[in-house]
Amino acid sequence: MTASPRARRTLAGLALALRLALVKLVAIVPTLLIVATLLFFLLRLAPGGPFDRERAAPPEVMRALEHKYHLDESLFAQYGRWLTDLLFHGDLGPCFKYPHRTVNEIIGATLPVSMHLGLMALLVALAIGIPLGVVGAARQNRWQDTLSMAAALVGLSVPRFVLAPLLVLAFSLGLYWLPVARWESWRHMILPVVCAALPTAAYVARLTRAGLIEILGADFIRTARAKGLSERRILFVHALRGGLLPVVSYLGPGFSGLLVGSLVVEKIFNIPGMGRYFVEAALSSDYALLTGVTLVYGALLMVSNAAVDVAYALLDPRVRGT
């Protein structure tokens, strides 16, 4: 029995998505190696070292520390040792700031917290931004459009380091509804998630509105109106899928932006996430920890972008040529 044209189009889209996923995943490995190499040499050539901020120690103590961490070797010898451990053992090295912990242990303990915060913030941003954008497009140039886009503009204009203290002042110190900081129960998660999500929600709203307005002016939408279809059906059945393509394209860098943007959120709300250690590593010139966290951020960015490309191929028939 032969497959229907719709089934063949679906299979072609899945095949293209699978090929894209494999190509993207294969390209991630050499890209990360290049990033790791650049990070290794740039960080070690920068002024300052991991022990410069410590109290003045006798020269023999400093020599012992440098020997322990192989900092007395040549730069290329250090790079060869580090790259061998990374490729064959997955070892990102010891942490200078926390001598009794490795970089792998710190990332393993903090990455789930940052991922949890980022994913929840992304879901909240989509839940707020997409309806605002739909309202703005459906009521273009009316008061609903003006109000929704004004809210989006406020969300884009207020940075997270300003928004976070305002939320704490209002809901923690003013109304006593929510805890000030930490990451323990669902009540502790509300303020940091909202703080991380609102700027992203504003951007999603603007993208949704722009994408829907473009689709609503297309020929097939005019044909649907001529057939007598209701505006609600036209909007949610025929236009929304194409109108959300700009949002889908933004999800990869948007999610990575939430993770990187959570550096401020994690610091203000005292969340034990990866961003907090990233800031501390930068301040203390902890080469290994800074390189490890940056590589994880880079890998997450590349994987999320690859997932977005696959989703785009599934959603947009023009990408797969059908």
C-alpha positions as a Markdown table, in Angstrom:
| # | Residue | x | y | z |
|---|---|---|---|---|
| 1 | Met | 0.0 | 0.0 | 0.0 |
| 2 | Thr | 1.4 | 3.3 | -1.0 |
| 3 | Ala | 1.7 | 6.2 | 1.5 |
| 4 | Ser | -0.4 | 9.3 | 1.1 |
| 5 | Pro | 1.2 | 12.5 | 0.0 |
| 6 | Arg | 0.8 | 13.9 | 3.5 |
| 7 | Ala | 2.5 | 10.9 | 5.0 |
| 8 | Arg | 5.3 | 11.2 | 2.5 |
| 9 | Arg | 5.8 | 14.9 | 3.3 |
| 10 | Thr | 5.9 | 14.0 | 7.0 |
| 11 | Leu | 8.5 | 11.3 | 6.5 |
| 12 | Ala | 10.6 | 13.6 | 4.3 |
| 13 | Gly | 10.5 | 16.3 | 7.0 |
| 14 | Leu | 11.5 | 13.7 | 9.7 |
| 15 | Ala | 14.4 | 12.5 | 7.5 |
| 16 | Leu | 15.6 | 16.1 | 6.9 |
| 17 | Ala | 15.3 | 16.8 | 10.6 |
| 18 | Leu | 17.4 | 13.7 | 11.5 |
| 19 | Arg | 20.1 | 14.6 | 8.9 |
| 20 | Leu | 20.2 | 18.2 | 10.3 |
| 21 | Ala | 20.5 | 16.9 | 13.9 |
| 22 | Leu | 23.4 | 14.5 | 12.9 |
| 23 | Val | 25.2 | 17.2 | 11.0 |
| 24 | Lys | 24.8 | 19.8 | 13.8 |
| 25 | Leu | 25.9 | 17.3 | 16.5 |
| 26 | Val | 29.0 | 16.2 | 14.5 |
| 27 | Ala | 30.0 | 19.9 | 14.0 |
| 28 | Ile | 29.7 | 20.6 | 17.8 |
| 29 | Val | 32.8 | 18.6 | 18.7 |
| 30 | Pro | 35.4 | 20.4 | 16.6 |
| 31 | Thr | 33.8 | 23.7 | 17.4 |
| 32 | Leu | 34.1 | 23.0 | 21.2 |
| 33 | Leu | 37.7 | 22.0 | 20.7 |
| 34 | Ile | 38.5 | 25.3 | 19.0 |
| 35 | Val | 36.7 | 27.2 | 21.8 |
| 36 | Ala | 38.5 | 25.2 | 24.5 |
| 37 | Thr | 41.9 | 25.9 | 22.9 |
| 38 | Leu | 41.3 | 29.6 | 22.6 |
| 39 | Leu | 40.0 | 29.8 | 26.1 |
| 40 | Phe | 43.0 | 27.9 | 27.5 |
| 41 | Phe | 45.6 | 30.2 | 25.9 |
| 42 | Leu | 43.8 | 33.5 | 26.3 |
| 43 | Leu | 43.1 | 32.9 | 30.0 |
| 44 | Arg | 46.7 | 32.0 | 30.8 |
| 45 | Leu | 48.1 | 34.9 | 28.8 |
| 46 | Ala | 45.9 | 37.4 | 30.6 |
| 47 | Pro | 47.4 | 39.3 | 33.5 |
| 48 | Gly | 47.1 | 37.8 | 36.9 |
| 49 | Gly | 46.9 | 34.2 | 38.2 |
| 50 | Pro | 44.8 | 32.0 | 40.4 |
| 51 | Phe | 46.9 | 32.6 | 43.5 |
| 52 | Asp | 47.5 | 36.4 | 43.1 |
| 53 | Arg | 44.7 | 37.3 | 45.3 |
| 54 | Glu | 45.8 | 35.1 | 48.2 |
| 55 | Arg | 47.7 | 36.4 | 51.1 |
| 56 | Ala | 51.4 | 36.9 | 50.6 |
| 57 | Ala | 53.1 | 33.5 | 50.9 |
| 58 | Pro | 56.7 | 32.5 | 51.0 |
| 59 | Pro | 58.3 | 31.8 | 47.6 |
| 60 | Glu | 58.7 | 28.1 | 48.4 |
| 61 | Val | 55.0 | 27.8 | 49.1 |
| 62 | Met | 54.1 | 29.5 | 45.8 |
| 63 | Arg | 56.5 | 27.2 | 44.0 |
| 64 | Ala | 54.9 | 24.2 | 45.7 |
| 65 | Leu | 51.4 | 25.3 | 44.6 |
| 66 | Glu | 52.5 | 25.9 | 41.0 |
| 67 | His | 54.2 | 22.5 | 41.0 |
| 68 | Lys | 51.1 | 20.8 | 42.4 |
| 69 | Tyr | 48.9 | 22.3 | 39.6 |
| 70 | His | 51.6 | 22.0 | 36.9 |
| 71 | Leu | 51.7 | 25.7 | 36.5 |
| 72 | Asp | 55.6 | 25.6 | 36.5 |
| 73 | Glu | 55.5 | 23.7 | 33.2 |
| 74 | Ser | 55.6 | 25.4 | 29.8 |
| 75 | Leu | 52.3 | 26.6 | 28.3 |
| 76 | Phe | 52.2 | 23.9 | 25.6 |
| 77 | Ala | 53.0 | 21.2 | 28.1 |
| 78 | Gln | 50.1 | 22.4 | 30.3 |
| 79 | Tyr | 47.8 | 22.4 | 27.3 |
| 80 | Gly | 48.8 | 18.9 | 26.2 |
| 81 | Arg | 48.2 | 17.6 | 29.7 |
| 82 | Trp | 44.8 | 19.4 | 30.0 |
| 83 | Leu | 43.6 | 18.4 | 26.5 |
| 84 | Thr | 44.6 | 14.7 | 27.1 |
| 85 | Asp | 42.6 | 14.6 | 30.4 |
| 86 | Leu | 39.6 | 16.3 | 28.7 |
| 87 | Leu | 39.5 | 14.1 | 25.6 |
| 88 | Phe | 40.3 | 10.7 | 27.2 |
| 89 | His | 38.9 | 11.1 | 30.7 |
| 90 | Gly | 36.4 | 13.9 | 30.5 |
| 91 | Asp | 38.3 | 15.6 | 33.3 |
| 92 | Leu | 38.2 | 19.4 | 33.3 |
| 93 | Gly | 40.9 | 19.6 | 36.0 |
| 94 | Pro | 41.2 | 20.7 | 39.6 |
| 95 | Cys | 39.6 | 23.8 | 40.9 |
| 96 | Phe | 42.0 | 26.4 | 42.2 |
| 97 | Lys | 39.6 | 28.4 | 44.4 |
| 98 | Tyr | 38.1 | 25.2 | 46.0 |
| 99 | Pro | 41.1 | 22.9 | 46.3 |
| 100 | His | 39.1 | 19.9 | 47.6 |
| 101 | Arg | 36.7 | 19.9 | 44.7 |
| 102 | Thr | 37.2 | 19.3 | 41.0 |
| 103 | Val | 35.6 | 21.3 | 38.2 |
| 104 | Asn | 33.6 | 18.3 | 37.2 |
| 105 | Glu | 32.1 | 18.0 | 40.7 |
| 106 | Ile | 31.2 | 21.7 | 40.8 |
| 107 | Ile | 29.5 | 21.6 | 37.4 |
| 108 | Gly | 27.8 | 18.4 | 38.2 |
| 109 | Ala | 26.3 | 19.9 | 41.4 |
| 110 | Thr | 25.3 | 23.3 | 40.0 |
| 111 | Leu | 24.3 | 22.6 | 36.3 |
| 112 | Pro | 21.0 | 21.0 | 37.3 |
| 113 | Val | 20.0 | 24.1 | 39.3 |
| 114 | Ser | 20.9 | 26.5 | 36.5 |
| 115 | Met | 19.0 | 24.2 | 34.0 |
| 116 | His | 16.0 | 24.1 | 36.2 |
| 117 | Leu | 15.9 | 27.9 | 36.6 |
| 118 | Gly | 16.5 | 28.4 | 32.8 |
| 119 | Leu | 13.8 | 25.9 | 31.7 |
| 120 | Met | 11.2 | 27.2 | 34.1 |
| 121 | Ala | 12.0 | 30.8 | 33.1 |
| 122 | Leu | 11.7 | 29.8 | 29.4 |
| 123 | Leu | 8.3 | 28.2 | 29.9 |
| 124 | Val | 7.0 | 31.3 | 31.9 |
| 125 | Ala | 8.4 | 33.6 | 29.2 |
| 126 | Leu | 6.5 | 31.6 | 26.4 |
| 127 | Ala | 3.4 | 31.5 | 28.5 |
| 128 | Ile | 3.4 | 35.3 | 28.9 |
| 129 | Gly | 5.0 | 36.4 | 25.6 |
| 130 | Ile | 3.0 | 34.4 | 23.1 |
| 131 | Pro | -0.5 | 35.4 | 24.3 |
| 132 | Leu | 0.7 | 39.1 | 24.4 |
| 133 | Gly | 2.0 | 38.8 | 20.9 |
| 134 | Val | -1.2 | 37.1 | 19.7 |
| 135 | Val | -3.3 | 39.9 | 21.2 |
| 136 | Gly | -1.2 | 42.6 | 19.7 |
| 137 | Ala | -1.4 | 41.0 | 16.2 |
| 138 | Ala | -5.1 | 40.2 | 16.4 |
| 139 | Arg | -6.0 | 43.7 | 17.6 |
| 140 | Gln | -3.4 | 45.6 | 15.6 |
| 141 | Asn | -3.3 | 49.4 | 16.1 |
| 142 | Arg | -6.0 | 49.2 | 18.8 |
| 143 | Trp | -5.7 | 49.8 | 22.5 |
| 144 | Gln | -5.1 | 46.1 | 23.2 |
| 145 | Asp | -2.1 | 46.2 | 20.8 |
| 146 | Thr | -0.8 | 49.4 | 22.4 |
| 147 | Leu | -1.2 | 48.0 | 25.9 |
| 148 | Ser | 0.5 | 44.7 | 25.2 |
| 149 | Met | 3.4 | 46.2 | 23.3 |
| 150 | Ala | 3.8 | 48.9 | 26.0 |
| 151 | Ala | 4.2 | 46.0 | 28.5 |
| 152 | Ala | 6.7 | 44.3 | 26.3 |
| 153 | Leu | 8.7 | 47.6 | 26.0 |
| 154 | Val | 8.8 | 47.9 | 29.8 |
| 155 | Gly | 10.0 | 44.3 | 30.1 |
| 156 | Leu | 12.8 | 45.0 | 27.6 |
| 157 | Ser | 13.8 | 48.2 | 29.2 |
| 158 | Val | 14.2 | 47.1 | 32.8 |
| 159 | Pro | 17.4 | 45.0 | 33.3 |
| 160 | Arg | 17.4 | 42.0 | 35.6 |
| 161 | Phe | 19.7 | 43.6 | 38.2 |
| 162 | Val | 17.1 | 46.4 | 38.6 |
| 163 | Leu | 14.0 | 44.1 | 38.4 |
| 164 | Ala | 15.3 | 41.7 | 41.0 |
| 165 | Pro | 15.5 | 44.2 | 43.9 |
| 166 | Leu | 12.2 | 45.7 | 42.9 |
| 167 | Leu | 10.5 | 42.2 | 43.1 |
| 168 | Val | 12.2 | 41.5 | 46.5 |
| 169 | Leu | 11.1 | 44.9 | 47.8 |
| 170 | Ala | 7.5 | 44.5 | 46.7 |
| 171 | Phe | 6.8 | 40.8 | 47.4 |
| 172 | Ser | 9.3 | 39.9 | 50.1 |
| 173 | Leu | 10.0 | 42.9 | 52.2 |
| 174 | Gly | 6.7 | 44.7 | 51.5 |
| 175 | Leu | 3.9 | 42.1 | 51.3 |
| 176 | Tyr | 5.8 | 39.2 | 53.0 |
| 177 | Trp | 4.4 | 36.8 | 50.4 |
| 178 | Leu | 7.6 | 35.2 | 49.2 |
| 179 | Pro | 11.1 | 34.4 | 50.5 |
| 180 | Val | 13.9 | 36.8 | 49.7 |
| 181 | Ala | 16.5 | 34.3 | 48.5 |
| 182 | Arg | 17.7 | 30.7 | 48.3 |
| 183 | Trp | 16.4 | 27.7 | 46.2 |
| 184 | Glu | 14.6 | 25.3 | 48.3 |
| 185 | Ser | 10.8 | 25.1 | 47.8 |
| 186 | Trp | 8.5 | 26.3 | 45.0 |
| 187 | Arg | 7.9 | 29.5 | 46.9 |
| 188 | His | 11.7 | 30.3 | 46.7 |
| 189 | Met | 11.6 | 29.7 | 42.9 |
| 190 | Ile | 8.9 | 32.2 | 42.0 |
| 191 | Leu | 10.8 | 35.5 | 42.2 |
| 192 | Pro | 14.0 | 34.3 | 40.5 |
| 193 | Val | 12.0 | 32.6 | 37.7 |
| 194 | Val | 9.8 | 35.6 | 37.1 |
| 195 | Cys | 12.9 | 37.9 | 37.2 |
| 196 | Ala | 14.7 | 35.8 | 34.6 |
| 197 | Ala | 11.6 | 35.3 | 32.4 |
| 198 | Leu | 10.1 | 38.8 | 32.0 |
| 199 | Pro | 12.7 | 40.3 | 29.7 |
| 200 | Thr | 12.6 | 37.2 | 27.5 |
| 201 | Ala | 8.8 | 37.2 | 27.6 |
| 202 | Ala | 8.9 | 40.8 | 26.2 |
| 203 | Tyr | 11.1 | 39.8 | 23.3 |
| 204 | Val | 8.9 | 36.7 | 22.6 |
| 205 | Ala | 5.8 | 39.0 | 22.5 |
| 206 | Arg | 7.3 | 41.3 | 19.9 |
| 207 | Leu | 8.5 | 38.4 | 17.8 |
| 208 | Thr | 5.1 | 36.7 | 17.9 |
| 209 | Arg | 3.3 | 39.9 | 17.0 |
| 210 | Ala | 5.6 | 40.6 | 14.1 |
| 211 | Gly | 5.4 | 37.1 | 12.8 |
| 212 | Leu | 1.7 | 36.9 | 13.0 |
| 213 | Ile | 1.2 | 40.3 | 11.3 |
| 214 | Glu | 3.3 | 39.1 | 8.4 |
| 215 | Ile | 1.4 | 35.8 | 8.1 |
| 216 | Leu | -2.0 | 37.5 | 8.4 |
| 217 | Gly | -1.2 | 39.5 | 5.3 |
| 218 | Ala | -0.4 | 36.5 | 3.2 |
| 219 | Asp | -2.4 | 35.3 | 0.2 |
| 220 | Phe | -3.6 | 32.0 | 1.8 |
| 221 | Ile | -5.1 | 34.0 | 4.7 |
| 222 | Arg | -7.0 | 36.1 | 2.3 |
| 223 | Thr | -8.2 | 33.0 | 0.6 |
| 224 | Ala | -9.3 | 31.5 | 4.0 |
| 225 | Arg | -11.3 | 34.7 | 4.7 |
| 226 | Ala | -12.9 | 34.6 | 1.3 |
| 227 | Lys | -14.1 | 31.0 | 2.1 |
| 228 | Gly | -15.9 | 32.4 | 5.2 |
| 229 | Leu | -13.7 | 31.0 | 7.9 |
| 230 | Ser | -13.9 | 32.7 | 11.3 |
| 231 | Glu | -11.1 | 35.0 | 12.4 |
| 232 | Arg | -10.5 | 32.8 | 15.4 |
| 233 | Arg | -10.0 | 29.7 | 13.2 |
| 234 | Ile | -7.8 | 31.7 | 10.8 |
| 235 | Leu | -5.7 | 33.0 | 13.6 |
| 236 | Phe | -5.2 | 29.8 | 15.7 |
| 237 | Val | -5.4 | 27.1 | 13.0 |
| 238 | His | -3.8 | 28.7 | 9.9 |
| 239 | Ala | -1.7 | 31.6 | 11.0 |
| 240 | Leu | -0.3 | 30.8 | 14.4 |
| 241 | Arg | 2.0 | 27.9 | 13.2 |
| 242 | Gly | 3.7 | 30.1 | 10.7 |
| 243 | Gly | 3.6 | 33.2 | 12.9 |
| 244 | Leu | 5.6 | 31.3 | 15.7 |
| 245 | Leu | 8.5 | 30.5 | 13.4 |
| 246 | Pro | 10.5 | 33.6 | 14.5 |
| 247 | Val | 9.9 | 32.5 | 18.1 |
| 248 | Val | 11.1 | 29.0 | 17.4 |
| 249 | Ser | 14.3 | 30.5 | 15.8 |
| 250 | Tyr | 14.8 | 32.6 | 18.9 |
| 251 | Leu | 14.4 | 29.7 | 21.4 |
| 252 | Gly | 18.0 | 28.4 | 21.0 |
| 253 | Pro | 19.9 | 31.7 | 21.7 |
| 254 | Gly | 17.0 | 32.7 | 24.0 |
| 255 | Phe | 17.5 | 29.7 | 26.3 |
| 256 | Ser | 21.2 | 30.2 | 26.3 |
| 257 | Gly | 20.6 | 33.9 | 27.1 |
| 258 | Leu | 18.5 | 32.8 | 30.0 |
| 259 | Leu | 21.3 | 30.6 | 31.4 |
| 260 | Val | 23.9 | 33.4 | 31.0 |
| 261 | Gly | 21.5 | 36.0 | 32.2 |
| 262 | Ser | 20.8 | 33.9 | 35.3 |
| 263 | Leu | 24.3 | 34.9 | 36.5 |
| 264 | Val | 22.8 | 38.1 | 37.9 |
| 265 | Val | 19.7 | 36.3 | 39.1 |
| 266 | Glu | 21.6 | 33.5 | 40.9 |
| 267 | Lys | 23.9 | 36.1 | 42.6 |
| 268 | Ile | 21.1 | 38.3 | 43.8 |
| 269 | Phe | 18.9 | 35.5 | 45.0 |
| 270 | Asn | 21.8 | 33.4 | 46.4 |
| 271 | Ile | 21.0 | 30.4 | 44.1 |
| 272 | Pro | 23.6 | 27.6 | 44.1 |
| 273 | Gly | 23.8 | 27.5 | 40.3 |
| 274 | Met | 26.6 | 27.4 | 37.8 |
| 275 | Gly | 26.5 | 31.2 | 37.1 |
| 276 | Arg | 27.5 | 32.0 | 40.7 |
| 277 | Tyr | 30.7 | 29.9 | 40.4 |
| 278 | Phe | 31.3 | 31.5 | 36.9 |
| 279 | Val | 31.4 | 34.9 | 38.5 |
| 280 | Glu | 33.7 | 33.8 | 41.3 |
| 281 | Ala | 36.0 | 32.0 | 38.8 |
| 282 | Ala | 36.3 | 35.2 | 36.7 |
| 283 | Leu | 37.1 | 37.3 | 39.8 |
| 284 | Ser | 39.7 | 34.8 | 41.1 |
| 285 | Ser | 41.3 | 33.9 | 37.7 |
| 286 | Asp | 40.4 | 30.3 | 38.2 |
| 287 | Tyr | 41.5 | 29.0 | 34.8 |
| 288 | Ala | 40.1 | 25.5 | 35.0 |
| 289 | Leu | 36.7 | 26.4 | 36.5 |
| 290 | Leu | 36.2 | 29.4 | 34.1 |
| 291 | Thr | 37.1 | 27.2 | 31.1 |
| 292 | Gly | 34.9 | 24.4 | 32.2 |
| 293 | Val | 31.8 | 26.5 | 32.8 |
| 294 | Thr | 32.3 | 28.4 | 29.5 |
| 295 | Leu | 32.6 | 25.1 | 27.6 |
| 296 | Val | 29.3 | 23.9 | 29.2 |
| 297 | Tyr | 27.6 | 27.2 | 28.3 |
| 298 | Gly | 28.9 | 26.8 | 24.7 |
| 299 | Ala | 27.8 | 23.2 | 24.4 |
| 300 | Leu | 24.3 | 24.1 | 25.7 |
| 301 | Leu | 24.1 | 27.0 | 23.1 |
| 302 | Met | 25.1 | 24.7 | 20.2 |
| 303 | Val | 22.8 | 21.9 | 21.3 |
| 304 | Ser | 19.9 | 24.2 | 21.7 |
| 305 | Asn | 20.5 | 25.8 | 18.3 |
| 306 | Ala | 20.7 | 22.4 | 16.7 |
| 307 | Ala | 17.3 | 21.5 | 18.3 |
| 308 | Val | 15.8 | 24.8 | 17.0 |
| 309 | Asp | 17.0 | 24.0 | 13.5 |
| 310 | Val | 15.4 | 20.6 | 13.7 |
| 311 | Ala | 12.2 | 22.0 | 15.0 |
| 312 | Tyr | 12.2 | 24.7 | 12.2 |
| 313 | Ala | 12.6 | 22.0 | 9.6 |
| 314 | Leu | 9.6 | 20.2 | 11.0 |
| 315 | Leu | 7.4 | 23.3 | 11.2 |
| 316 | Asp | 8.3 | 25.1 | 8.0 |
| 317 | Pro | 7.5 | 23.1 | 4.8 |
| 318 | Arg | 9.7 | 25.6 | 2.8 |
| 319 | Val | 12.8 | 24.3 | 4.6 |
| 320 | Arg | 12.2 | 20.7 | 3.4 |
| 321 | Gly | 11.1 | 21.7 | 0.0 |
| 322 | Thr | 7.5 | 20.5 | 0.3 |
